[in-house]
């Protein structure tokens, strides 16, 4: 079937084919129940869609009879061109039809453009490793230490609002760390190597720890009543629960004054962290605006 024939497929079927490709490329596998649950179709219809995709792109998909699943082909080449922003939205929000042109927006909605987006081939390798529980060999480019070879056990993506990171255990430093996705090159899966027990997310203290943060209107900013309205603060407090690994990024993104004496000035600081000690032991607290240096060290 040529590109012209593909273009004339019914839009609902094209949406399902795109979903197959997304799961293959970014999760490494797709099963009939994935289509059945996502689109509310029967098993026979899901089988037809998978057979059609294999007909269109035979090198993109392999069937594994033991696991009754379809796997990424060794010579994968995407049928559909999908912007990275839409892929990241699908990954982050699980919007299976976020890439479908038939899914029109209900009203115009604008957002600031990202200055940095990861390459899809690198991102796909990382997301497959997360989904399949694989170890990756990578080249990482660090501002502080330059280029180095590393082996990482990735388990989650982090959207900081500015860049995409992958949370992983780093075998070089023997620590859990955040890696900026755009600084990763040459990711290669290690198929015979799986994360060791201490490399799994349940042993990442910063990941498993949940911090409770109380944000209030900045005491030195005018019109606190408007801040209360903006953030729908019940009782004058916006209470958040965040993973420690994300807290510092979030506080920086929201321009929250985290200084003990609310000393930061500027119209962007509409919020103040009521108790800076809530960040004690949080490694990402070094990113929080105004947080006292040295206070982030864990006991």
C-alpha positions as a Markdown table, in Angstrom:
| # | Residue | x | y | z |
|---|---|---|---|---|
| 1 | Unk | 0.0 | 0.0 | 0.0 |
| 2 | Unk | 1.5 | 3.4 | -1.0 |
| 3 | Unk | 1.4 | 6.7 | 0.7 |
| 4 | Unk | -1.6 | 7.8 | -1.3 |
| 5 | Unk | -3.6 | 4.8 | -0.2 |
| 6 | Unk | -2.6 | 5.5 | 3.4 |
| 7 | Unk | -3.8 | 9.1 | 3.1 |
| 8 | Unk | -7.3 | 7.8 | 2.0 |
| 9 | Unk | -7.8 | 5.5 | 5.0 |
| 10 | Unk | -10.7 | 6.5 | 7.3 |
| 11 | Unk | -9.5 | 8.8 | 10.0 |
| 12 | Unk | -10.5 | 6.6 | 13.0 |
| 13 | Unk | -8.4 | 3.7 | 11.5 |
| 14 | Unk | -5.5 | 6.0 | 10.9 |
| 15 | Unk | -5.7 | 7.1 | 14.5 |
| 16 | Unk | -5.4 | 3.5 | 15.6 |
| 17 | Unk | -2.4 | 2.9 | 13.3 |
| 18 | Unk | -0.7 | 5.9 | 14.7 |
| 19 | Unk | -1.4 | 4.5 | 18.2 |
| 20 | Unk | 0.2 | 1.2 | 17.2 |
| 21 | Unk | 3.3 | 3.1 | 15.9 |
| 22 | Unk | 3.6 | 5.2 | 19.1 |
| 23 | Unk | 3.5 | 2.2 | 21.3 |
| 24 | Unk | 6.0 | 0.4 | 19.2 |
| 25 | Unk | 8.4 | 3.3 | 18.9 |
| 26 | Unk | 8.2 | 4.6 | 22.4 |
| 27 | Unk | 7.3 | 1.6 | 24.5 |
| 28 | Unk | 8.8 | -1.2 | 22.4 |
| 29 | Unk | 5.6 | -3.3 | 22.3 |
| 30 | Unk | 1.9 | -3.3 | 21.5 |
| 31 | Unk | -0.8 | -5.9 | 22.2 |
| 32 | Unk | -4.3 | -6.4 | 20.9 |
| 33 | Unk | -5.8 | -5.4 | 24.3 |
| 34 | Unk | -4.0 | -2.0 | 24.1 |
| 35 | Unk | -6.1 | -1.1 | 21.1 |
| 36 | Unk | -9.3 | -2.7 | 22.4 |
| 37 | Unk | -9.1 | -0.7 | 25.7 |
| 38 | Unk | -8.0 | 2.5 | 24.1 |
| 39 | Unk | -10.5 | 2.6 | 21.2 |
| 40 | Unk | -13.3 | 0.4 | 22.4 |
| 41 | Unk | -13.0 | -2.1 | 19.6 |
| 42 | Unk | -13.3 | -5.9 | 19.5 |
| 43 | Unk | -10.4 | -8.3 | 19.2 |
| 44 | Unk | -11.0 | -9.0 | 15.6 |
| 45 | Unk | -10.9 | -5.3 | 14.7 |
| 46 | Unk | -7.6 | -4.9 | 16.7 |
| 47 | Unk | -6.1 | -7.9 | 14.8 |
| 48 | Unk | -7.1 | -6.3 | 11.5 |
| 49 | Unk | -5.4 | -3.0 | 12.4 |
| 50 | Unk | -2.2 | -4.8 | 13.5 |
| 51 | Unk | -2.2 | -6.8 | 10.3 |
| 52 | Unk | -2.7 | -3.7 | 8.2 |
| 53 | Unk | 0.1 | -1.9 | 10.0 |
| 54 | Unk | 2.4 | -4.9 | 9.3 |
| 55 | Unk | 1.4 | -4.8 | 5.6 |
| 56 | Unk | 2.2 | -1.1 | 5.4 |
| 57 | Unk | 5.5 | -1.3 | 7.3 |
| 58 | Unk | 6.7 | -5.0 | 7.5 |
| 59 | Unk | 10.1 | -4.0 | 8.9 |
| 60 | Unk | 8.6 | -2.0 | 11.8 |
| 61 | Unk | 6.9 | -4.8 | 13.7 |
| 62 | Unk | 7.6 | -8.4 | 14.7 |
| 63 | Unk | 5.2 | -10.8 | 16.4 |
| 64 | Unk | 6.3 | -12.7 | 19.5 |
| 65 | Unk | 4.1 | -15.7 | 19.9 |
| 66 | Unk | 5.3 | -16.6 | 23.4 |
| 67 | Unk | 4.2 | -13.3 | 24.8 |
| 68 | Unk | 1.3 | -12.7 | 22.4 |
| 69 | Unk | 2.6 | -9.3 | 21.6 |
| 70 | Unk | 4.1 | -7.2 | 18.8 |
| 71 | Unk | 7.6 | -5.9 | 19.2 |
| 72 | Unk | 9.6 | -3.1 | 17.6 |
| 73 | Unk | 11.2 | -4.2 | 14.3 |
| 74 | Unk | 15.0 | -4.0 | 13.9 |
| 75 | Unk | 14.7 | -1.7 | 10.9 |
| 76 | Unk | 12.0 | 0.5 | 12.2 |
| 77 | Unk | 11.2 | 3.6 | 10.1 |
| 78 | Unk | 8.1 | 5.7 | 11.1 |
| 79 | Unk | 5.1 | 5.9 | 8.8 |
| 80 | Unk | 3.8 | 9.0 | 10.5 |
| 81 | Unk | 5.7 | 12.2 | 11.2 |
| 82 | Unk | 4.8 | 13.3 | 14.8 |
| 83 | Unk | 6.1 | 16.5 | 16.4 |
| 84 | Unk | 8.1 | 15.8 | 19.6 |
| 85 | Unk | 5.8 | 18.1 | 21.6 |
| 86 | Unk | 2.8 | 15.9 | 20.8 |
| 87 | Unk | 4.7 | 12.8 | 21.6 |
| 88 | Unk | 5.7 | 14.2 | 25.0 |
| 89 | Unk | 2.1 | 15.2 | 25.6 |
| 90 | Unk | 1.1 | 11.6 | 24.9 |
| 91 | Unk | 3.7 | 10.2 | 27.1 |
| 92 | Unk | 3.1 | 12.7 | 30.0 |
| 93 | Unk | -0.7 | 12.8 | 29.9 |
| 94 | Unk | -1.5 | 9.4 | 28.3 |
| 95 | Unk | -3.6 | 11.0 | 25.6 |
| 96 | Unk | -3.6 | 8.2 | 23.1 |
| 97 | Unk | -5.2 | 10.4 | 20.4 |
| 98 | Unk | -3.1 | 13.6 | 21.0 |
| 99 | Unk | -1.4 | 13.1 | 17.7 |
| 100 | Unk | -4.5 | 12.6 | 15.6 |
| 101 | Unk | -5.4 | 15.3 | 13.2 |
| 102 | Unk | -9.1 | 14.2 | 13.6 |
| 103 | Unk | -9.0 | 15.3 | 17.2 |
| 104 | Unk | -9.6 | 19.0 | 16.8 |
| 105 | Unk | -9.2 | 21.3 | 19.7 |
| 106 | Unk | -12.4 | 22.6 | 21.2 |
| 107 | Unk | -11.1 | 26.2 | 21.3 |
| 108 | Unk | -7.9 | 28.0 | 20.5 |
| 109 | Unk | -5.3 | 27.4 | 23.1 |
| 110 | Unk | -1.8 | 28.9 | 23.0 |
| 111 | Unk | 1.3 | 28.1 | 25.2 |
| 112 | Unk | 4.8 | 29.4 | 25.1 |
| 113 | Unk | 7.0 | 27.4 | 22.8 |
| 114 | Unk | 9.8 | 25.2 | 24.3 |
| 115 | Unk | 13.3 | 26.4 | 23.4 |
| 116 | Unk | 14.6 | 22.8 | 23.7 |
| 117 | Unk | 13.0 | 19.5 | 22.6 |
| 118 | Unk | 14.7 | 16.1 | 22.7 |
| 119 | Unk | 15.4 | 14.2 | 19.5 |
| 120 | Unk | 12.8 | 11.5 | 19.0 |
| 121 | Unk | 15.2 | 8.7 | 18.3 |
| 122 | Unk | 17.1 | 9.3 | 21.6 |
| 123 | Unk | 13.8 | 9.7 | 23.4 |
| 124 | Unk | 12.4 | 6.5 | 22.0 |
| 125 | Unk | 15.3 | 4.5 | 23.1 |
| 126 | Unk | 15.0 | 5.9 | 26.6 |
| 127 | Unk | 11.2 | 5.4 | 26.9 |
| 128 | Unk | 11.6 | 1.8 | 25.6 |
| 129 | Unk | 14.2 | 1.2 | 28.3 |
| 130 | Unk | 11.9 | 2.6 | 31.0 |
| 131 | Unk | 8.9 | 0.5 | 29.8 |
| 132 | Unk | 10.9 | -2.7 | 29.3 |
| 133 | Unk | 13.1 | -2.4 | 32.4 |
| 134 | Unk | 16.4 | -2.1 | 30.5 |
| 135 | Unk | 19.8 | -0.7 | 31.3 |
| 136 | Unk | 21.2 | 1.9 | 28.8 |
| 137 | Unk | 24.7 | 2.7 | 27.8 |
| 138 | Unk | 24.9 | 6.4 | 26.9 |
| 139 | Unk | 27.3 | 9.2 | 26.2 |
| 140 | Unk | 26.4 | 12.1 | 28.4 |
| 141 | Unk | 27.5 | 15.7 | 27.9 |
| 142 | Unk | 27.7 | 17.6 | 31.3 |
| 143 | Unk | 28.5 | 21.3 | 31.7 |
| 144 | Unk | 30.6 | 20.6 | 34.8 |
| 145 | Unk | 32.5 | 17.5 | 33.7 |
| 146 | Unk | 32.3 | 17.3 | 29.9 |
| 147 | Unk | 31.5 | 14.2 | 27.9 |
| 148 | Unk | 31.6 | 10.7 | 29.5 |
| 149 | Unk | 30.4 | 7.2 | 29.0 |
| 150 | Unk | 27.8 | 5.9 | 31.5 |
| 151 | Unk | 25.4 | 3.1 | 32.2 |
| 152 | Unk | 22.1 | 4.1 | 33.6 |
| 153 | Unk | 18.9 | 2.3 | 34.7 |
| 154 | Unk | 16.1 | 4.8 | 33.7 |
| 155 | Unk | 12.7 | 4.6 | 35.3 |
| 156 | Unk | 10.9 | 8.0 | 34.8 |
| 157 | Unk | 10.7 | 11.1 | 32.7 |
| 158 | Unk | 10.6 | 14.5 | 34.4 |
| 159 | Unk | 9.2 | 17.6 | 32.8 |
| 160 | Unk | 10.7 | 20.6 | 34.6 |
| 161 | Unk | 8.9 | 23.2 | 32.4 |
| 162 | Unk | 12.2 | 24.1 | 30.7 |
| 163 | Unk | 13.7 | 20.8 | 29.8 |
| 164 | Unk | 13.0 | 17.1 | 29.9 |
| 165 | Unk | 15.0 | 14.9 | 32.2 |
| 166 | Unk | 15.2 | 11.2 | 32.7 |
| 167 | Unk | 15.4 | 9.9 | 36.3 |
| 168 | Unk | 17.8 | 7.0 | 36.5 |
| 169 | Unk | 20.4 | 5.2 | 38.6 |
| 170 | Unk | 23.9 | 6.1 | 37.4 |
| 171 | Unk | 26.4 | 3.3 | 37.8 |
| 172 | Unk | 29.3 | 5.7 | 37.4 |
| 173 | Unk | 28.5 | 7.7 | 40.5 |
| 174 | Unk | 26.4 | 5.0 | 42.1 |
| 175 | Unk | 23.6 | 7.5 | 42.7 |
| 176 | Unk | 20.2 | 8.3 | 41.5 |
| 177 | Unk | 20.4 | 11.3 | 39.2 |
| 178 | Unk | 18.5 | 13.4 | 36.7 |
| 179 | Unk | 19.9 | 13.5 | 33.2 |
| 180 | Unk | 18.9 | 16.2 | 30.6 |
| 181 | Unk | 17.6 | 14.2 | 27.7 |
| 182 | Unk | 19.0 | 16.6 | 25.1 |
| 183 | Unk | 22.5 | 16.0 | 26.5 |
| 184 | Unk | 22.3 | 12.2 | 25.9 |
| 185 | Unk | 23.8 | 10.7 | 22.7 |
| 186 | Unk | 24.3 | 7.2 | 21.4 |
| 187 | Unk | 21.9 | 5.4 | 23.8 |
| 188 | Unk | 22.3 | 1.7 | 23.4 |
| 189 | Unk | 20.2 | -0.9 | 25.3 |
| 190 | Unk | 22.0 | -3.6 | 27.2 |
| 191 | Unk | 19.5 | -6.5 | 26.6 |
| 192 | Unk | 21.2 | -9.0 | 28.8 |
| 193 | Unk | 21.6 | -6.6 | 31.7 |
| 194 | Unk | 18.7 | -5.6 | 34.0 |
| 195 | Unk | 18.6 | -3.2 | 36.9 |
| 196 | Unk | 19.9 | -4.6 | 40.1 |
| 197 | Unk | 17.8 | -4.4 | 43.3 |
| 198 | Unk | 19.5 | -1.3 | 44.6 |
| 199 | Unk | 19.1 | 0.5 | 41.2 |
| 200 | Unk | 15.3 | 0.3 | 41.2 |
| 201 | Unk | 13.0 | 3.3 | 41.9 |
| 202 | Unk | 11.8 | 2.0 | 45.2 |
| 203 | Unk | 15.3 | 2.6 | 46.6 |
| 204 | Unk | 15.5 | 6.2 | 45.3 |
| 205 | Unk | 14.9 | 8.2 | 48.5 |
| 206 | Unk | 14.3 | 11.4 | 46.6 |
| 207 | Unk | 11.8 | 9.7 | 44.3 |
| 208 | Unk | 9.8 | 7.9 | 47.0 |
| 209 | Unk | 9.8 | 10.8 | 49.5 |
| 210 | Unk | 6.7 | 13.0 | 49.3 |
| 211 | Unk | 7.1 | 16.6 | 50.7 |
| 212 | Unk | 4.2 | 18.7 | 51.8 |
| 213 | Unk | 4.6 | 22.4 | 50.9 |
| 214 | Unk | 2.4 | 25.2 | 52.1 |
| 215 | Unk | 2.4 | 28.2 | 49.7 |
| 216 | Unk | 0.9 | 31.5 | 50.7 |
| 217 | Unk | 0.6 | 35.0 | 49.1 |
| 218 | Unk | 3.9 | 36.8 | 49.3 |
| 219 | Unk | 3.8 | 39.1 | 52.4 |
| 220 | Unk | 5.5 | 41.9 | 50.5 |
| 221 | Unk | 3.5 | 41.9 | 47.4 |
| 222 | Unk | 0.3 | 44.1 | 46.9 |
| 223 | Unk | -3.2 | 42.7 | 46.5 |
| 224 | Unk | -2.8 | 39.3 | 48.2 |
| 225 | Unk | -6.5 | 38.8 | 47.6 |
| 226 | Unk | -5.8 | 38.4 | 43.9 |
| 227 | Unk | -3.2 | 35.8 | 44.5 |
| 228 | Unk | -5.8 | 33.9 | 46.6 |
| 229 | Unk | -8.1 | 34.0 | 43.6 |
| 230 | Unk | -5.4 | 33.0 | 41.1 |
| 231 | Unk | -4.5 | 29.9 | 43.0 |
| 232 | Unk | -7.9 | 29.1 | 44.6 |
| 233 | Unk | -6.4 | 29.0 | 48.0 |
| 234 | Unk | -8.6 | 27.4 | 50.7 |
| 235 | Unk | -8.0 | 29.1 | 54.0 |
| 236 | Unk | -5.3 | 31.3 | 52.5 |
| 237 | Unk | -3.0 | 28.4 | 51.8 |
| 238 | Unk | -2.1 | 26.3 | 48.7 |
| 239 | Unk | -1.0 | 22.9 | 50.0 |
| 240 | Unk | 1.0 | 20.8 | 47.6 |
| 241 | Unk | 2.4 | 17.3 | 47.8 |
| 242 | Unk | 5.3 | 16.7 | 45.5 |
| 243 | Unk | 8.1 | 14.1 | 45.1 |
| 244 | Unk | 11.3 | 15.5 | 46.5 |
| 245 | Unk | 13.0 | 14.8 | 43.2 |
| 246 | Unk | 10.6 | 17.3 | 41.5 |
| 247 | Unk | 10.1 | 19.9 | 44.3 |
| 248 | Unk | 13.0 | 22.2 | 43.4 |
| 249 | Unk | 12.1 | 22.3 | 39.7 |
| 250 | Unk | 8.5 | 23.1 | 40.5 |
| 251 | Unk | 9.3 | 25.9 | 42.9 |
| 252 | Unk | 11.6 | 27.5 | 40.4 |
| 253 | Unk | 9.1 | 27.2 | 37.6 |
| 254 | Unk | 6.4 | 28.8 | 39.8 |
| 255 | Unk | 8.8 | 31.5 | 41.1 |
| 256 | Unk | 8.1 | 30.7 | 44.7 |
| 257 | Unk | 10.1 | 32.8 | 47.2 |
| 258 | Unk | 11.7 | 30.1 | 49.5 |
| 259 | Unk | 13.8 | 32.4 | 51.6 |
| 260 | Unk | 13.0 | 32.3 | 55.4 |
| 261 | Unk | 12.4 | 36.0 | 55.5 |
| 262 | Unk | 10.6 | 36.4 | 52.2 |
| 263 | Unk | 13.3 | 38.7 | 51.0 |
| 264 | Unk | 13.1 | 38.2 | 47.2 |
| 265 | Unk | 11.7 | 41.1 | 45.2 |
| 266 | Unk | 10.0 | 41.3 | 41.8 |
| 267 | Unk | 6.5 | 41.0 | 40.4 |
| 268 | Unk | 7.1 | 37.3 | 39.6 |
| 269 | Unk | 7.2 | 36.4 | 43.3 |
| 270 | Unk | 3.6 | 36.2 | 44.1 |
| 271 | Unk | 4.0 | 33.1 | 46.3 |
| 272 | Unk | 6.1 | 32.4 | 49.4 |
| 273 | Unk | 7.0 | 29.0 | 50.9 |
| 274 | Unk | 5.6 | 29.4 | 54.5 |
| 275 | Unk | 8.1 | 26.9 | 56.1 |
| 276 | Unk | 11.4 | 26.6 | 54.3 |
| 277 | Unk | 12.3 | 23.7 | 56.6 |
| 278 | Unk | 9.9 | 21.5 | 54.6 |
| 279 | Unk | 12.7 | 21.3 | 52.0 |
| 280 | Unk | 15.2 | 20.0 | 54.5 |
| 281 | Unk | 17.0 | 17.0 | 52.9 |
| 282 | Unk | 15.5 | 17.7 | 49.5 |
| 283 | Unk | 18.4 | 17.6 | 47.0 |
| 284 | Unk | 16.6 | 19.7 | 44.4 |
| 285 | Unk | 16.0 | 22.5 | 46.9 |
| 286 | Unk | 19.2 | 24.1 | 45.6 |
| 287 | Unk | 17.0 | 25.1 | 42.6 |
| 288 | Unk | 14.3 | 26.8 | 44.7 |
| 289 | Unk | 14.5 | 30.6 | 44.6 |
| 290 | Unk | 16.0 | 32.1 | 47.7 |
| 291 | Unk | 16.4 | 28.8 | 49.6 |
| 292 | Unk | 19.4 | 29.1 | 52.0 |
| 293 | Unk | 22.6 | 27.4 | 50.6 |
| 294 | Unk | 23.6 | 24.3 | 52.4 |
| 295 | Unk | 20.2 | 23.7 | 54.0 |
| 296 | Unk | 19.3 | 21.0 | 51.4 |
| 297 | Unk | 21.8 | 18.4 | 52.7 |
| 298 | Unk | 20.1 | 15.3 | 54.1 |
| 299 | Unk | 20.8 | 14.1 | 57.6 |
